[in-house]
Amino acid sequence: MPYVLKMNKKRKGVFLVELVVAVLVAASTSMAIFSVILSSSVSQKRAEKKQRAAMVFKRAQESLKSYVTVETGGTFFTTTPGQGWRLPGDSLSWGLTAGVHDITSWISSDVVLCPQGGSPSCRFTYTVTNEGSCSPFGIADNLACKRVRFDLRYSD
């Protein structure tokens, strides 16, 4: 029995050090796990926004494709494009008129891309530029080859 008492006197305060080390190991492990979970959540939200933006781009591209034709004869051919040939929310008279087209209304109600409900950081525009004539009749805005560049800005 005296031997046991002697050992306890030598180890005085060692239990406290062991307890502090165990708490530090548990805390650092919990912080690492929490960091991984938080990072995963942020990455998932960004991926969802990118997917939503890709769907909006695709919808706008498909809508603009319906305004393109190669027919140059018959009753369809006209030198001035129809007034109804524009995307909803576009202020210009024709969807493929050269210039910047603002179609922010397409995303202003999207709670994923614009959570503040149409904040100034959310913009969706596309720019049409004429790339030369695609017609034997000369260069006119509705007969020129078009290049379309989309620009979508949203809060991250």
DSSP file (Angstrom, degrees, kcal/mol; ACC not computed):
  #  RESIDUE AA STRUCTURE BP1 BP2  ACC     N-H-->O    O-->H-N    N-H-->O    O-->H-N    TCO  KAPPA ALPHA  PHI   PSI    X-CA   Y-CA   Z-CA
    1    1 A M     >        0   0    0      0, 0.0     4,-1.7     0, 0.0     3,-0.3   0.000 360.0 360.0 360.0 -39.6    0.0    0.0    0.0
    2    2 A P  H  >  +     0   0    0      0, 0.0     4,-1.8     0, 0.0     5,-0.1   0.837 360.0  59.5 -62.2 -29.1    2.7    2.5    0.7
    3    3 A Y  H  > S+     0   0    0      1,-0.2     4,-1.9     2,-0.2     5,-0.1   0.908 103.3  50.4 -63.6 -41.8    4.0    2.0   -2.8
    4    4 A V  H  > S+     0   0    0     -3,-0.3     4,-2.2     1,-0.2    -1,-0.2   0.896 109.0  51.2 -64.5 -41.4    0.6    3.1   -4.3
    5    5 A L  H  X S+     0   0    0     -4,-1.7     4,-1.7     1,-0.2    -1,-0.2   0.888 107.8  53.3 -63.3 -37.8    0.6    6.2   -2.3
    6    6 A K  H  X S+     0   0    0     -4,-1.8     4,-1.4     1,-0.2    -1,-0.2   0.907 108.3  49.4 -64.0 -42.0    4.1    7.0   -3.5
    7    7 A M  H  X S+     0   0    0     -4,-1.9     4,-1.7     1,-0.2    -2,-0.2   0.891 108.3  53.6 -64.1 -41.5    3.0    6.6   -7.1
    8    8 A N  H  < S+     0   0    0     -4,-2.2    -1,-0.2     1,-0.2    -2,-0.2   0.865 106.8  51.9 -63.7 -35.5    0.0    8.9   -6.6
    9    9 A K  H >< S+     0   0    0     -4,-1.7     3,-0.8     1,-0.2    -1,-0.2   0.856 109.3  49.9 -69.7 -34.1    2.2   11.7   -5.2
   10   10 A K  H 3< S+     0   0    0     -4,-1.4    -2,-0.2     1,-0.2    -1,-0.2   0.832 110.5  49.8 -72.7 -31.8    4.6   11.5   -8.2
   11   11 A R  T >X S+     0   0    0     -4,-1.7     3,-1.8    -5,-0.1     4,-0.6   0.183  76.5 142.7 -92.9  16.7    1.7   11.7  -10.7
   12   12 A K  T <4 S+     0   0    0     -3,-0.8    -3,-0.1     1,-0.3    -4,-0.0  -0.423  75.3   8.7 -62.5 123.0    0.1   14.7   -9.1
   13   13 A G  T 3> S+     0   0    0     -2,-0.2     4,-1.4     3,-0.0    -1,-0.3   0.274  96.7 106.9  89.3  -9.5   -1.3   17.0  -11.9
   14   14 A V  H <> S+     0   0    0     -3,-1.8     4,-2.4     1,-0.2     5,-0.2   0.876  74.7  58.0 -68.2 -36.7   -0.7   14.6  -14.7
   15   15 A F  H  X S+     0   0    0     -4,-0.6     4,-2.4     1,-0.2    -1,-0.2   0.887 103.6  52.9 -60.7 -39.2   -4.5   13.9  -15.0
   16   16 A L  H  > S+     0   0    0      2,-0.2     4,-2.3     1,-0.2    -1,-0.2   0.903 109.0  48.7 -63.2 -41.9   -5.1   17.6  -15.6
   17   17 A V  H  X S+     0   0    0     -4,-1.4     4,-2.4     2,-0.2    -2,-0.2   0.916 111.5  49.8 -64.2 -43.5   -2.6   17.6  -18.5
   18   18 A E  H  X S+     0   0    0     -4,-2.4     4,-2.4     1,-0.2    -2,-0.2   0.903 110.6  50.2 -61.6 -41.1   -4.1   14.5  -20.0
   19   19 A L  H  X S+     0   0    0     -4,-2.4     4,-2.2     2,-0.2    -2,-0.2   0.912 110.4  49.1 -64.1 -42.9   -7.6   16.1  -19.8
   20   20 A V  H  X S+     0   0    0     -4,-2.3     4,-2.3     2,-0.2    -2,-0.2   0.913 111.9  48.8 -63.8 -43.2   -6.4   19.3  -21.5
   21   21 A V  H  X S+     0   0    0     -4,-2.4     4,-2.3     2,-0.2    -2,-0.2   0.913 110.9  50.5 -63.4 -42.7   -4.7   17.4  -24.3
   22   22 A A  H  X S+     0   0    0     -4,-2.4     4,-2.3     1,-0.2    -2,-0.2   0.900 110.7  49.0 -62.9 -41.1   -7.9   15.2  -24.8
   23   23 A V  H  X S+     0   0    0     -4,-2.2     4,-2.6     2,-0.2    -1,-0.2   0.907 110.8  50.3 -65.2 -41.9  -10.1   18.4  -25.0
   24   24 A L  H  X S+     0   0    0     -4,-2.3     4,-2.4     2,-0.2    -2,-0.2   0.903 111.2  48.4 -63.8 -41.3   -7.7   20.0  -27.5
   25   25 A V  H  X S+     0   0    0     -4,-2.3     4,-2.1     2,-0.2    -2,-0.2   0.918 113.3  47.4 -64.5 -43.4   -7.8   16.9  -29.7
   26   26 A A  H  X S+     0   0    0     -4,-2.3     4,-2.4     2,-0.2    -2,-0.2   0.905 112.7  49.5 -64.2 -41.6  -11.6   16.7  -29.5
   27   27 A A  H  X S+     0   0    0     -4,-2.6     4,-2.4     2,-0.2    -2,-0.2   0.923 111.6  47.0 -65.3 -44.4  -11.9   20.4  -30.3
   28   28 A S  H  X S+     0   0    0     -4,-2.4     4,-1.9     2,-0.2    -1,-0.2   0.881 112.6  50.3 -67.2 -36.0   -9.6   20.3  -33.3
   29   29 A T  H  X S+     0   0    0     -4,-2.1     4,-2.2    -5,-0.2    -2,-0.2   0.920 111.2  48.7 -64.9 -43.4  -11.3   17.2  -34.7
   30   30 A S  H  X S+     0   0    0     -4,-2.4     4,-2.6     1,-0.2    -2,-0.2   0.899 110.2  51.4 -63.5 -40.1  -14.7   18.9  -34.3
   31   31 A M  H  X S+     0   0    0     -4,-2.4     4,-2.4     2,-0.2    -1,-0.2   0.900 109.6  50.1 -64.5 -39.7  -13.5   22.0  -36.1
   32   32 A A  H  X S+     0   0    0     -4,-1.9     4,-2.1     2,-0.2    -2,-0.2   0.927 112.6  46.3 -64.3 -44.3  -12.1   19.9  -39.0
   33   33 A I  H  X S+     0   0    0     -4,-2.2     4,-2.2     1,-0.2    -2,-0.2   0.923 113.4  49.0 -64.3 -44.1  -15.5   18.1  -39.4
   34   34 A F  H  X S+     0   0    0     -4,-2.6     4,-2.6     1,-0.2    -1,-0.2   0.889 109.5  53.0 -62.7 -39.4  -17.4   21.3  -39.2
   35   35 A S  H  X S+     0   0    0     -4,-2.4     4,-2.6     2,-0.2    -1,-0.2   0.907 108.9  48.8 -62.8 -42.7  -15.2   22.9  -41.8
   36   36 A V  H  X S+     0   0    0     -4,-2.1     4,-2.2     2,-0.2    -2,-0.2   0.916 112.5  48.1 -63.9 -43.3  -15.7   20.1  -44.2
   37   37 A I  H  X S+     0   0    0     -4,-2.2     4,-2.0     2,-0.2    -2,-0.2   0.920 113.5  47.1 -64.1 -44.0  -19.5   20.3  -43.7
   38   38 A L  H  X S+     0   0    0     -4,-2.6     4,-2.3     2,-0.2    -2,-0.2   0.921 112.4  49.4 -64.9 -44.4  -19.6   24.0  -44.2
   39   39 A S  H  X S+     0   0    0     -4,-2.6     4,-2.4     1,-0.2    -1,-0.2   0.895 110.3  51.2 -61.3 -41.0  -17.4   23.9  -47.3
   40   40 A S  H  X S+     0   0    0     -4,-2.2     4,-2.1    -5,-0.2    -1,-0.2   0.898 109.5  50.5 -63.3 -41.0  -19.6   21.2  -48.8
   41   41 A S  H  X S+     0   0    0     -4,-2.0     4,-1.9     2,-0.2    -2,-0.2   0.916 111.5  47.1 -64.3 -44.2  -22.7   23.3  -48.2
   42   42 A V  H  X S+     0   0    0     -4,-2.3     4,-2.2     1,-0.2    -2,-0.2   0.912 112.1  50.5 -64.6 -43.0  -21.2   26.4  -49.9
   43   43 A S  H  X S+     0   0    0     -4,-2.4     4,-2.4     1,-0.2    -1,-0.2   0.887 108.6  52.3 -63.0 -38.5  -20.0   24.3  -52.8
   44   44 A Q  H  X S+     0   0    0     -4,-2.1     4,-2.0     2,-0.2    -1,-0.2   0.895 109.2  49.2 -65.2 -40.1  -23.4   22.8  -53.3
   45   45 A K  H  X S+     0   0    0     -4,-1.9     4,-2.0     2,-0.2    -2,-0.2   0.903 111.8  48.6 -66.6 -40.8  -25.1   26.2  -53.3
   46   46 A R  H  X S+     0   0    0     -4,-2.2     4,-2.4     1,-0.2    -2,-0.2   0.908 110.5  51.1 -65.5 -40.6  -22.6   27.5  -55.9
   47   47 A A  H  X S+     0   0    0     -4,-2.4     4,-2.3     1,-0.2    -1,-0.2   0.888 108.5  52.0 -63.5 -38.4  -23.1   24.5  -58.1
   48   48 A E  H  X S+     0   0    0     -4,-2.0     4,-2.4     2,-0.2    -1,-0.2   0.900 109.9  49.1 -64.6 -40.1  -26.9   25.0  -57.9
   49   49 A K  H  X S+     0   0    0     -4,-2.0     4,-2.6     2,-0.2    -2,-0.2   0.913 111.0  49.6 -65.2 -42.0  -26.5   28.6  -59.0
   50   50 A K  H  X S+     0   0    0     -4,-2.4     4,-2.3     2,-0.2    -2,-0.2   0.902 111.7  48.8 -63.8 -40.0  -24.2   27.6  -61.9
   51   51 A Q  H  X S+     0   0    0     -4,-2.3     4,-1.9     2,-0.2    -1,-0.2   0.911 111.8  48.6 -65.8 -41.5  -26.7   24.9  -63.0
   52   52 A R  H  X S+     0   0    0     -4,-2.4     4,-2.0     1,-0.2    -2,-0.2   0.910 111.2  50.6 -64.1 -41.6  -29.6   27.5  -62.8
   53   53 A A  H  X S+     0   0    0     -4,-2.6     4,-2.5     1,-0.2    -2,-0.2   0.891 108.3  52.5 -63.5 -39.7  -27.5   30.0  -64.9
   54   54 A A  H  X S+     0   0    0     -4,-2.3     4,-2.4     1,-0.2    -1,-0.2   0.880 108.5  50.8 -63.7 -37.4  -26.8   27.3  -67.5
   55   55 A M  H  X S+     0   0    0     -4,-1.9     4,-2.3     2,-0.2    -1,-0.2   0.894 110.0  49.4 -66.9 -38.8  -30.5   26.6  -67.8
   56   56 A V  H  X S+     0   0    0     -4,-2.0     4,-2.2     2,-0.2    -2,-0.2   0.921 111.6  49.2 -65.8 -43.4  -31.3   30.3  -68.3
   57   57 A F  H  X S+     0   0    0     -4,-2.5     4,-2.7     1,-0.2     5,-0.2   0.939 111.5  49.2 -57.8 -48.0  -28.6   30.6  -71.0
   58   58 A K  H  X S+     0   0    0     -4,-2.4     4,-2.6     1,-0.2     5,-0.2   0.899 110.1  50.8 -61.5 -41.8  -29.9   27.5  -72.8
   59   59 A R  H  X S+     0   0    0     -4,-2.3     4,-2.0     1,-0.2    -1,-0.2   0.910 112.3  46.5 -63.4 -41.9  -33.5   28.9  -72.7
   60   60 A A  H  X S+     0   0    0     -4,-2.2     4,-2.3     2,-0.2    -2,-0.2   0.908 112.3  50.5 -67.6 -41.1  -32.4   32.3  -74.1
   61   61 A Q  H  X S+     0   0    0     -4,-2.7     4,-2.1     1,-0.2    -2,-0.2   0.925 110.9  48.5 -61.5 -45.0  -30.3   30.6  -76.8
   62   62 A E  H  X S+     0   0    0     -4,-2.6     4,-0.9     1,-0.2    -1,-0.2   0.885 110.7  51.2 -65.0 -37.3  -33.2   28.3  -77.9
   63   63 A S  H >< S+     0   0    0     -4,-2.0     3,-0.5    -5,-0.2     4,-0.2   0.913 111.5  47.2 -64.9 -41.7  -35.5   31.3  -78.0
   64   64 A L  H >< S+     0   0    0     -4,-2.3     3,-1.7     1,-0.2     4,-0.2   0.828 102.4  64.1 -70.1 -30.8  -33.1   33.3  -80.2
   65   65 A K  H >< S+     0   0    0     -4,-2.1     3,-1.5     1,-0.3    -1,-0.2   0.813  92.1  64.3 -61.7 -28.7  -32.6   30.3  -82.5
   66   66 A S  T << S+     0   0    0     -4,-0.9    -1,-0.3    -3,-0.5    -2,-0.2   0.658  96.0  58.9 -70.6 -12.9  -36.2   30.5  -83.5
   67   67 A Y  T <  S+     0   0    0     -3,-1.7     2,-0.4    -4,-0.2    -1,-0.3   0.465  88.5  91.2 -91.1  -2.7  -35.5   34.0  -85.0
   68   68 A V    <   +     0   0    0     -3,-1.5     2,-0.3    -4,-0.2    -3,-0.0  -0.789  49.3 161.4 -99.5 134.8  -32.9   32.6  -87.5
   69   69 A T        -     0   0    0     -2,-0.4    -2,-0.0     2,-0.1    -3,-0.0  -0.981  35.2-156.1-145.8 156.2  -33.9   31.5  -90.9
   70   70 A V        +     0   0    0     -2,-0.3     2,-0.3     2,-0.0    -1,-0.1   0.372  60.6 115.3-110.6   0.8  -32.2   30.8  -94.2
   71   71 A E        +     0   0    0      1,-0.1    -2,-0.1     5,-0.0     3,-0.0  -0.573  32.6 170.6 -74.4 128.6  -35.3   31.3  -96.4
   72   72 A T        +     0   0    0     -2,-0.3     2,-0.3     5,-0.1    -1,-0.1   0.198  54.5  59.1-122.8  14.6  -34.9   34.3  -98.7
   73   73 A G  S >  S+     0   0    0      5,-0.0     3,-0.5     0, 0.0     4,-0.5  -0.834  76.9  34.7-135.7 174.4  -37.9   34.0 -100.9
   74   74 A G  T 3  S-     0   0    0     -2,-0.3     3,-0.4     1,-0.2     0, 0.0  -0.311 107.7 -40.5  79.3-162.7  -41.7   33.8 -100.8
   75   75 A T  T 3  S+     0   0    0      1,-0.2    -1,-0.2    -2,-0.1     0, 0.0   0.650 128.6  67.0 -78.6 -14.8  -43.9   35.6  -98.4
   76   76 A F  S <  S+     0   0    0     -3,-0.5    -1,-0.2     2,-0.0    -2,-0.2   0.854  78.0  94.5 -74.9 -33.2  -41.7   35.1  -95.4
   77   77 A F        +     0   0    0     -4,-0.5     2,-0.3    -3,-0.4    -5,-0.1  -0.364  49.4 160.2 -66.0 132.2  -38.8   37.3  -96.7
   78   78 A T        -     0   0    0     -2,-0.1     4,-0.1    64,-0.1    -2,-0.0  -0.986  43.6-137.7-148.1 152.1  -39.0   40.8  -95.4
   79   79 A T  S    S+     0   0    0     -2,-0.3    63,-0.3     1,-0.2    64,-0.1   0.621  95.8  51.7 -88.2 -12.7  -36.5   43.6  -95.1
   80   80 A T  S    S-     0   0    0     61,-0.1    -1,-0.2    62,-0.1     3,-0.1  -0.980  88.8-126.3-124.8 122.1  -37.7   44.6  -91.7
   81   81 A P        -     0   0    0      0, 0.0    -2,-0.1     0, 0.0    61,-0.0  -0.229  38.2 -90.6 -62.4 153.5  -38.0   42.0  -89.0
   82   82 A G    >   -     0   0    0      1,-0.1     3,-1.4     2,-0.1    -4,-0.0  -0.298  24.3-128.3 -66.5 147.9  -41.3   41.7  -87.2
   83   83 A Q  T 3  S+     0   0    0      1,-0.3    -1,-0.1    -3,-0.1     3,-0.0   0.760 108.1  59.4 -67.9 -24.5  -42.0   43.7  -84.1
   84   84 A G  T 3  S+     0   0    0      1,-0.2     2,-1.6    10,-0.0    -1,-0.3   0.497  79.6  95.4 -82.1  -2.0  -43.1   40.5  -82.2
   85   85 A W    <   +     0   0    0     -3,-1.4    10,-3.8     8,-0.3     2,-0.3  -0.462  63.7  96.5 -89.9  64.9  -39.7   38.9  -82.8
   86   86 A R  S    S-     0   0    0     -2,-1.6     3,-0.1     8,-0.3     7,-0.1  -0.981  77.8 -98.6-146.4 157.7  -38.0   39.8  -79.6
   87   87 A L    >   -     0   0    0     -2,-0.3     3,-2.3     1,-0.1    -2,-0.0  -0.467  52.8 -89.5 -75.5 147.5  -37.5   38.2  -76.2
   88   88 A P  T 3  S+     0   0    0      0, 0.0    18,-0.1     0, 0.0    -1,-0.1  -0.340 115.5  19.4 -57.6 132.2  -39.9   39.0  -73.4
   89   89 A G  T 3  S+     0   0    0      1,-0.3     2,-0.3    16,-0.1    15,-0.2   0.297  91.2 132.0  90.3  -8.8  -38.6   42.0  -71.5
   90   90 A D    <   -     0   0    0     -3,-2.3    -1,-0.3     1,-0.1    13,-0.1  -0.587  45.4-157.6 -79.0 136.4  -36.3   43.1  -74.3
   91   91 A S        +     0   0    0     -2,-0.3    -1,-0.1    11,-0.3     2,-0.1   0.680  66.1  89.4 -88.3 -18.3  -36.5   46.8  -75.1
   92   92 A L  S    S-     0   0    0      1,-0.1    -2,-0.1    10,-0.1     7,-0.0  -0.432  83.8-120.1 -80.5 157.9  -35.2   46.6  -78.7
   93   93 A S  S    S+     0   0    0      1,-0.1     2,-0.4    -2,-0.1    -8,-0.3   0.736  93.5  31.9 -73.1 -23.4  -37.5   46.0  -81.5
   94   94 A W  S >  S-     0   0    0    -10,-0.1     3,-1.7     1,-0.1    -8,-0.3  -0.997  74.6-129.0-138.4 140.4  -36.0   42.7  -82.8
   95   95 A G  T 3  S+     0   0    0    -10,-3.8    -9,-0.1    -2,-0.4    -1,-0.1   0.703 109.7  41.8 -60.9 -22.3  -34.3   40.0  -80.8
   96   96 A L  T 3  S+     0   0    0    -11,-0.3    -1,-0.3   -29,-0.1     2,-0.2   0.113  79.1 132.3-115.5  21.3  -31.3   40.0  -83.2
   97   97 A T    <   -     0   0    0     -3,-1.7    31,-0.3     1,-0.1     2,-0.1  -0.524  69.9-100.0 -67.7 137.0  -30.8   43.7  -83.7
   98   98 A A  S    S+     0   0    0     -2,-0.2     2,-0.3    29,-0.1    31,-0.2  -0.372  85.7  56.3 -61.0 133.6  -27.2   44.7  -83.2
   99   99 A G  E    S-A  128   0A   0     29,-2.3    29,-2.6    -2,-0.1     2,-0.5  -0.840  95.0 -43.3 137.6-174.2  -26.6   46.1  -79.8
  100  100 A V  E     -A  127   0A   0     -2,-0.3     2,-0.5    27,-0.2    27,-0.2  -0.808  47.7-160.9 -95.3 125.7  -27.0   45.3  -76.1
  101  101 A H  E     -A  126   0A   0     25,-3.3    25,-2.1    -2,-0.5     2,-0.7  -0.923   6.1-150.4-108.4 124.5  -30.3   43.6  -75.1
  102  102 A D  E     +A  125   0A   0     -2,-0.5   -11,-0.3    23,-0.2    23,-0.2  -0.851  27.4 160.7 -99.3 113.8  -31.3   43.7  -71.5
  103  103 A I    >   +     0   0    0     21,-2.4     3,-1.9    -2,-0.7     4,-0.3  -0.218  23.7 135.4-122.0  41.0  -33.4   40.7  -70.4
  104  104 A T  G >>  +     0   0    0      1,-0.3     3,-1.8     2,-0.2     4,-1.4   0.760  59.9  75.8 -60.3 -25.7  -32.8   41.0  -66.7
  105  105 A S  G 34 S+     0   0    0      1,-0.3     4,-0.4     2,-0.2    -1,-0.3   0.746  82.6  68.8 -60.0 -21.4  -36.6   40.4  -66.1
  106  106 A W  G <4 S+     0   0    0     -3,-1.9    -1,-0.3     1,-0.2    -2,-0.2   0.802 114.6  23.9 -66.4 -28.2  -35.9   36.7  -66.9
  107  107 A I  T X4 S+     0   0    0     -3,-1.8     3,-1.6    -4,-0.3     7,-0.2   0.490  93.9  94.5-116.1  -6.1  -34.0   36.3  -63.7
  108  108 A S  T 3< S+     0   0    0     -4,-1.4    -3,-0.1     1,-0.3    -2,-0.1   0.784  93.4  42.8 -63.7 -26.1  -35.3   39.0  -61.4
  109  109 A S  T 3  S+     0   0    0     -4,-0.4     2,-0.7     8,-0.1    -1,-0.3   0.407  86.0 110.8 -97.7   2.8  -37.8   36.7  -59.8
  110  110 A D    <>  -     0   0    0     -3,-1.6     4,-2.6     1,-0.2     8,-0.2  -0.687  52.8-162.8 -80.2 112.2  -35.4   33.7  -59.5
  111  111 A V  T  4 S+     0   0    0     -2,-0.7    -1,-0.2     1,-0.2     6,-0.0   0.682  86.1  52.8 -73.2 -17.2  -34.7   33.3  -55.8
  112  112 A V  T  4 S+     0   0    0      2,-0.1    -1,-0.2     1,-0.1   -63,-0.1   0.929 119.7  30.3 -81.1 -48.4  -31.6   31.2  -56.4
  113  113 A L  T  4 S+     0   0    0      1,-0.3    42,-0.8    -6,-0.1    -2,-0.2   0.863 137.0  25.3 -78.7 -36.8  -29.8   33.6  -58.7
  114  114 A C    ><  +     0   0    0     -4,-2.6     3,-1.9    -7,-0.2     4,-0.4  -0.692  66.2 170.4-128.1  77.9  -31.2   36.8  -57.3
  115  115 A P  T 3  S+     0   0    0      0, 0.0    -1,-0.1     0, 0.0    -4,-0.1   0.746  76.8  60.1 -65.3 -22.2  -32.2   36.2  -53.6
  116  116 A Q  T 3  S-     0   0    0      3,-0.0    -5,-0.1     1,-0.0    -8,-0.0   0.435 120.0-104.7 -84.3   2.4  -32.8   39.9  -52.9
  117  117 A G  S <  S-     0   0    0     -3,-1.9    -8,-0.1    -7,-0.2    -9,-0.1   0.977  89.2 -18.2  76.5  57.8  -35.5   40.0  -55.6
  118  118 A G  S    S+     0   0    0     -4,-0.4   -10,-0.1   -11,-0.2    -9,-0.1   0.885  83.3 180.0  85.5  41.1  -33.8   41.8  -58.5
  119  119 A S    >   -     0   0    0      1,-0.1     3,-2.1   -11,-0.1    -1,-0.1  -0.286  44.0-104.3 -69.2 161.3  -30.9   43.5  -56.8
  120  120 A P  T 3  S+     0   0    0      0, 0.0    -1,-0.1     0, 0.0    -2,-0.0   0.727 118.4  67.1 -60.6 -20.8  -28.6   45.6  -58.9
  121  121 A S  T 3  S+     0   0    0      1,-0.0     2,-0.6     2,-0.0    -2,-0.0   0.650  86.7  81.2 -75.3 -12.3  -26.0   42.8  -58.8
  122  122 A C    <   +     0   0    0     -3,-2.1     2,-0.3    32,-0.1    32,-0.2  -0.847  57.6 152.6 -97.5 117.3  -28.3   40.6  -60.9
  123  123 A R  E     - B   0 153A   0     30,-2.4    30,-3.2    -2,-0.6     2,-0.4  -0.998  24.3-170.7-143.7 141.3  -28.2   41.4  -64.6
  124  124 A F  E     + B   0 152A   0     -2,-0.3   -21,-2.4    28,-0.2     2,-0.3  -0.942  24.9 151.8-133.7 112.0  -28.8   39.3  -67.7
  125  125 A T  E     -AB 102 151A   0     26,-2.7    26,-3.0    -2,-0.4     2,-0.3  -0.895  26.4-156.3-132.3 162.0  -27.9   40.8  -71.1
  126  126 A Y  E     -AB 101 150A   0    -25,-2.1   -25,-3.3    -2,-0.3     2,-0.5  -0.995  10.3-146.3-139.2 145.3  -26.8   39.6  -74.5
  127  127 A T  E     -AB 100 149A   0     22,-2.7    22,-2.2    -2,-0.3     2,-0.5  -0.933   7.9-160.0-113.9 127.9  -24.9   41.5  -77.1
  128  128 A V  E     -AB  99 148A   0    -29,-2.6   -29,-2.3    -2,-0.5     2,-0.4  -0.915  11.0-177.0-106.7 129.2  -25.5   41.0  -80.8
  129  129 A T  E     - B   0 147A   0     18,-2.3    18,-2.2    -2,-0.5     2,-0.4  -0.972  26.8-121.9-124.6 143.3  -22.8   42.1  -83.3
  130  130 A N  E     - B   0 146A   0     -2,-0.4    16,-0.2    16,-0.2     3,-0.1  -0.687  19.8-168.8 -82.5 132.8  -23.0   41.9  -87.1
  131  131 A E  E     -     0   0A   0     14,-3.2     2,-0.2     1,-0.5    15,-0.1  -0.051  54.8 -72.1-112.4  29.7  -20.2   39.8  -88.6
  132  132 A G  E    S-     0   0A   0     13,-0.3    13,-2.9     2,-0.0    -1,-0.5  -0.452  75.2 -39.2 103.8 178.4  -20.6   40.7  -92.3
  133  133 A S  E     + B   0 144A   0     11,-0.2    11,-0.2    -2,-0.2     6,-0.1  -0.596  34.5 179.0 -87.1 137.5  -23.2   39.9  -94.8
  134  134 A C        +     0   0    0      9,-1.6    10,-0.1    -2,-0.3    -1,-0.1   0.139  68.2  74.5-110.9  13.6  -24.8   36.5  -95.1
  135  135 A S  S >  S-     0   0    0      3,-0.2     3,-1.0     1,-0.1    10,-0.1  -0.943  74.7-137.0-130.2 147.0  -26.9   37.6  -98.0
  136  136 A P  T 3  S+     0   0    0      0, 0.0     3,-0.1     0, 0.0    -1,-0.1   0.546  99.2  73.7 -74.7  -4.9  -26.3   38.3 -101.7
  137  137 A F  T 3  S-     0   0    0      1,-0.3     2,-0.1     6,-0.1     6,-0.0   0.398 109.4 -99.7 -90.8   2.6  -28.5   41.4 -101.3
  138  138 A G    <   -     0   0    0     -3,-1.0     2,-0.7     5,-0.1    -1,-0.3  -0.447  55.5 -42.8 105.8 177.3  -25.9   43.5  -99.3
  139  139 A I        +     0   0    0     -2,-0.1     2,-0.3    -6,-0.1    -6,-0.1  -0.757  63.5 150.9 -91.7 119.2  -25.4   44.3  -95.7
  140  140 A A    >>  -     0   0    0     -2,-0.7     3,-1.4     1,-0.1     4,-1.3  -0.948  56.0-108.1-136.7 157.1  -28.5   45.1  -93.7
  141  141 A D  T 34 S+     0   0    0     -2,-0.3     3,-0.4     1,-0.3   -61,-0.1   0.875 119.9  44.7 -57.4 -39.4  -29.1   44.5  -90.0
  142  142 A N  T 34 S+     0   0    0    -63,-0.3    -1,-0.3     1,-0.2   -64,-0.1   0.579 116.9  46.0 -83.1  -7.2  -31.6   41.7  -90.6
  143  143 A L  T <4 S+     0   0    0     -3,-1.4    -9,-1.6   -64,-0.1    -1,-0.2   0.451  90.2 103.6-109.3  -4.0  -29.4   40.1  -93.3
  144  144 A A  E  < S-B  133   0A   0     -4,-1.3   -11,-0.2    -3,-0.4     2,-0.2  -0.430  81.0-104.4 -78.6 152.0  -26.1   40.2  -91.5
  145  145 A C  E     -     0   0A   0    -13,-2.9   -14,-3.2    -2,-0.1     2,-0.4  -0.563  44.7-140.9 -69.5 140.1  -24.5   37.2  -89.9
  146  146 A K  E     -B  130   0A   0     -2,-0.2     2,-0.4   -16,-0.2   -16,-0.2  -0.823  19.1-164.2-113.1 144.9  -24.9   37.5  -86.2
  147  147 A R  E     -B  129   0A   0    -18,-2.2   -18,-2.3    -2,-0.4     2,-0.5  -0.998  14.7-162.5-122.1 128.5  -22.7   36.8  -83.2
  148  148 A V  E     -B  128   0A   0     -2,-0.4     2,-0.5   -20,-0.2   -20,-0.2  -0.941   7.7-174.1-117.4 130.0  -24.4   36.7  -79.8
  149  149 A R  E     -B  127   0A   0    -22,-2.2   -22,-2.7    -2,-0.5     2,-0.3  -0.986  12.8-150.6-124.7 122.6  -22.6   36.9  -76.5
  150  150 A F  E     -B  126   0A   0     -2,-0.5     2,-0.4   -24,-0.2   -24,-0.2  -0.648   8.4-168.2 -92.6 148.2  -24.5   36.4  -73.2
  151  151 A D  E     +B  125   0A   0    -26,-3.0   -26,-2.7    -2,-0.3     2,-0.5  -0.946   6.6 178.5-137.5 114.0  -23.6   38.0  -69.9
  152  152 A L  E     -B  124   0A   0     -2,-0.4     2,-0.5   -28,-0.2   -28,-0.2  -0.972   3.0-176.4-120.0 121.1  -25.2   36.8  -66.7
  153  153 A R  E     +B  123   0A   0    -30,-3.2   -30,-2.4    -2,-0.5     2,-0.3  -0.967  11.9 159.7-118.8 130.8  -24.2   38.4  -63.4
  154  154 A Y        -     0   0    0     -2,-0.5     2,-0.2   -32,-0.2   -40,-0.1  -0.969  45.4 -89.5-145.8 159.5  -25.6   37.3  -60.1
  155  155 A S              0   0    0    -42,-0.8   -33,-0.0    -2,-0.3   -36,-0.0  -0.482 360.0 360.0 -72.3 139.0  -24.7   37.5  -56.4
  156  156 A D              0   0    0     -2,-0.2    -1,-0.1  -107,-0.0  -107,-0.1   0.441 360.0 360.0-101.1 360.0  -22.5   34.6  -55.3
